[in-house]
Amino acid sequence: MALLEALQREVGDNLRAVATYEEKEWELVYERDDIKAKPRIFDKIHEELILEGMGTEYLEDVFDVGRLDCTMHSFEEAMCFHFVRGSMRGVFISIEPDALLPLGEFVEICTENEIET
């Protein structure tokens, strides 16, 4: 199943944005109508995701509890998830901070479904 479809079914209106990235570029796959972020914001987020992704192996070694599925940043207006999908590529997902959903189930949806572009 496509990741965006699975997220929309699971998260519904609480889904804010979904983007994919590679080393040199990013693509906004979904953005809720009322969000409308400026491209420069996504450029900065892209830089941060690349840097964060470079530290994946280090974090796996430090914590020593298996493969890192994602990182999460909780903000006042959004919860942002970063799923590393290989060297210099991954998926960024933003949801409403008050979305009530089982975290393990959400991570499973995000790791087992591919984004269709």
Buried (B, 14 or more C-beta within 10 A) or exposed (E): EEBBEBBBEBBEEBBBBBBBBBEEEBEEBBBBEEEEBEEEEBEEBBEEBBEBBEEBEEBEEEEEEEEBEBBEEEEEEBBBBBBBBEEBBBBBBBBBBEBEEEEEEBBBBBBEBEBEE
